[in-house]
């Protein structure tokens, strides 16, 4: 190691006690993190691309610094889905530091990786105070029935008002309005449950009809509209 002439000519001043890093909560324990292998936990990171036309939610389950599970959810950019497919294939087995410097192609996924890295190294994980953390596969619980991402899609204009297109419950079929033309409920089809039934042999029409539901005061509506056409 090379030192400048100024440093070489300085006298030595003794350091005080070495306390090391402050401990962070990890899976029910307080851990002083010195190396990447000291990191464990399950957490989420949200990322966005430079033009902010797409977003990514990244969920990682990390054990002893190694990514054991990755869930990648994307929104708003068709190309991002292909990058996400690659990311979901290559992230497992990498250390957190390797993953932070992996070319994930999509900027939104890279940003999500950066954000989740910060969450985990500062001890801000979903499993900070959960003894032994969560088992591998726990991230799938975020998806619900049919293993579909929870998606909400809404559109509105100043002149024509709001249109509900998709809610957590499912794909919106129609919106119910009261006598003042205000939204009081909606009818939906739960796509995840419907596809599960079709995959198991139920006829598509029957599966569709069995998974239609409504929310709010839909049955009391005065007017019903198709939010995609009216």
C-alpha positions in Angstrom: 0.0 0.0 0.0 1.4 3.4 -1.0 1.1 6.5 1.3 1.7 10.1 0.4 4.7 11.9 1.7 2.4 13.9 4.0 0.9 10.8 5.6 4.3 9.1 5.9 5.6 12.0 8.0 2.7 11.9 10.4 2.9 10.4 13.9 0.7 7.5 14.9 -2.3 8.3 17.1 -3.9 5.3 18.7 -7.5 4.4 18.0 -10.0 3.8 20.7 -12.1 0.6 21.1 -13.3 -1.1 18.0 -17.1 -1.5 18.4 -17.8 -2.8 14.9 -21.1 -2.3 13.1 -24.4 -1.7 14.9 -26.4 -5.0 15.0 -29.4 -5.3 12.7 -32.5 -7.5 13.2 -32.4 -10.7 11.0 -34.8 -13.5 11.3 -35.3 -13.1 15.0 -31.7 -12.4 15.9 -29.5 -9.3 16.2 -26.6 -9.7 13.8 -23.4 -7.6 13.3 -22.9 -7.7 9.6 -19.2 -7.8 8.5 -19.6 -9.8 5.2 -22.3 -10.6 2.7 -22.7 -14.0 4.2 -24.0 -12.4 7.4 -27.2 -11.2 5.6 -30.5 -13.2 5.8 -34.1 -12.2 5.3 -37.1 -11.9 3.0 -37.9 -8.4 1.6 -39.2 -6.5 -1.4 -37.8 -3.8 -3.7 -39.6 -1.6 -6.1 -37.8 -0.3 -9.2 -38.5 1.9 -12.2 -36.8 2.5 -15.6 -35.4 5.9 -16.7 -38.5 7.1 -18.6 -40.6 5.6 -15.7 -42.9 3.8 -18.2 -42.5 0.5 -16.3 -42.1 -0.8 -12.8 -40.8 -3.9 -11.1 -41.5 -5.5 -7.7 -38.7 -7.8 -6.7 -39.0 -10.2 -3.7 -36.0 -12.1 -2.5 -35.5 -14.7 0.2 -31.9 -14.6 1.3 -30.2 -17.1 3.5 -26.6 -16.5 4.7 -26.0 -14.1 1.9 -27.3 -16.4 -0.9 -30.5 -15.7 -2.8 -32.5 -18.9 -2.4 -35.8 -17.6 -3.9 -36.7 -14.8 -6.3 -40.2 -13.5 -7.3 -40.2 -10.9 -10.1 -43.3 -9.0 -10.9 -43.5 -6.4 -13.7 -45.9 -3.8 -14.9 -46.3 -1.3 -17.8 -43.6 -2.5 -20.2 -43.9 -5.6 -22.5 -40.1 -5.9 -22.9 -39.6 -6.0 -19.2 -41.4 -9.3 -19.0 -38.6 -11.0 -21.0 -35.9 -9.4 -18.8 -37.9 -10.6 -15.7 -37.9 -14.2 -17.1 -34.1 -14.0 -17.3 -33.7 -12.4 -13.9 -35.9 -15.1 -12.3 -33.7 -17.8 -13.8 -30.3 -16.4 -12.9 -30.7 -14.7 -9.5 -30.9 -17.8 -7.4 -27.6 -19.1 -6.1 -25.9 -15.7 -6.3 -24.7 -13.7 -3.4 -26.4 -10.4 -2.7 -23.3 -8.6 -4.0 -23.2 -10.7 -7.2 -26.9 -10.0 -7.9 -26.3 -6.3 -7.3 -23.8 -6.3 -10.1 -25.5 -8.7 -12.5 -26.7 -7.4 -15.8 -30.5 -7.8 -15.4 -31.0 -5.9 -18.8 -34.1 -4.0 -17.6 -33.3 -0.8 -15.7 -36.4 -1.2 -13.6 -35.2 -4.6 -12.4 -31.8 -3.2 -11.7 -33.3 -0.4 -9.6 -35.5 -3.0 -7.7 -32.3 -5.0 -7.0 -30.6 -1.9 -5.6 -33.6 -1.0 -3.4 -34.0 -4.5 -2.0 -30.2 -4.6 -1.3 -30.6 -1.5 0.9 -33.6 -3.0 2.7 -31.7 -6.2 3.6 -28.4 -4.7 4.6 -30.1 -2.2 6.9 -32.2 -4.9 8.5 -35.5 -3.6 7.2 -36.9 -7.0 6.0 -40.3 -8.6 6.3 -38.7 -11.3 8.5 -36.6 -9.1 10.7 -38.2 -10.4 13.9 -39.4 -13.8 12.6 -37.4 -16.6 14.2 -35.6 -18.5 11.4 -37.3 -16.3 8.8 -39.7 -17.8 6.2 -39.3 -21.0 4.2 -38.2 -21.0 0.6 -41.4 -20.5 -1.5 -42.9 -18.0 0.9 -43.0 -15.2 -1.7 -45.7 -17.1 -3.6 -48.2 -16.2 -0.8 -48.2 -12.6 -2.2 -49.8 -13.9 -5.4 -53.0 -15.4 -4.1 -55.2 -17.9 -5.9 -54.0 -19.1 -9.3 -50.5 -17.5 -8.6 -51.3 -14.2 -10.4 -49.9 -10.9 -9.4 -52.2 -8.5 -7.6 -52.9 -5.9 -10.2 -55.1 -2.8 -10.2 -55.8 -0.9 -13.4 -57.9 2.2 -13.6 -58.5 4.9 -16.1 -60.2 8.3 -15.9 -60.7 11.6 -17.7 -62.0 14.9 -16.6 -64.9 14.9 -19.0 -66.0 11.2 -18.7 -64.9 10.2 -15.2 -63.4 6.9 -13.9 -63.3 3.4 -15.4 -62.4 0.4 -13.2 -60.6 -2.2 -15.4 -59.0 -4.6 -13.0 -59.0 -5.0 -9.2 -57.3 -7.4 -6.8 -60.5 -9.6 -7.1 -60.2 -9.9 -10.8 -60.9 -8.6 -14.3 -63.8 -6.0 -14.1 -66.7 -6.9 -16.4 -69.1 -4.1 -15.6 -69.4 -1.1 -13.2 -72.5 -0.2 -11.4 -73.7 3.4 -11.1 -76.3 5.0 -8.8 -78.9 7.6 -9.7 -76.2 10.3 -9.6 -73.9 8.2 -12.0 -71.5 7.6 -9.2 -69.7 4.2 -8.9 -71.2 2.0 -6.2 -69.8 -1.4 -7.2 -68.5 -3.7 -9.9 -68.8 -7.2 -11.3 -65.6 -9.2 -11.9 -64.3 -12.6 -13.0 -61.4 -14.0 -10.9 -59.0 -15.0 -13.7 -56.6 -17.0 -11.5 -59.4 -19.3 -10.1 -61.0 -19.5 -13.5 -57.8 -20.7 -15.2 -57.2 -23.2 -12.4 -60.6 -24.8 -13.1 -60.0 -24.9 -16.9 -56.6 -26.5 -16.4 -58.2 -29.2 -14.3 -60.8 -30.0 -17.0 -63.7 -27.7 -16.4 -65.3 -26.3 -19.6 -64.2 -22.7 -20.1 -67.8 -21.3 -20.1 -68.6 -23.1 -16.9 -65.4 -22.0 -15.2 -66.1 -18.4 -16.3 -69.6 -18.4 -14.9 -68.5 -20.0 -11.6 -65.9 -17.4 -10.9 -68.0 -14.2 -11.4 -68.6 -12.1 -8.4 -69.4 -8.6 -7.4 -68.3 -6.0 -4.9 -69.9 -3.1 -3.1 -73.6 -2.3 -3.8 -73.4 -3.6 -7.4 -76.8 -5.2 -7.3 -78.4 -1.9 -6.2 -77.1 0.0 -9.2 -79.4 2.0 -11.5 -77.1 1.8 -14.5 -74.4 -0.7 -15.5 -71.6 0.1 -18.0 -68.9 -1.9 -19.7 -65.8 0.1 -18.6 -63.9 -0.8 -21.8 -66.6 0.3 -24.3 -68.9 2.8 -22.6 
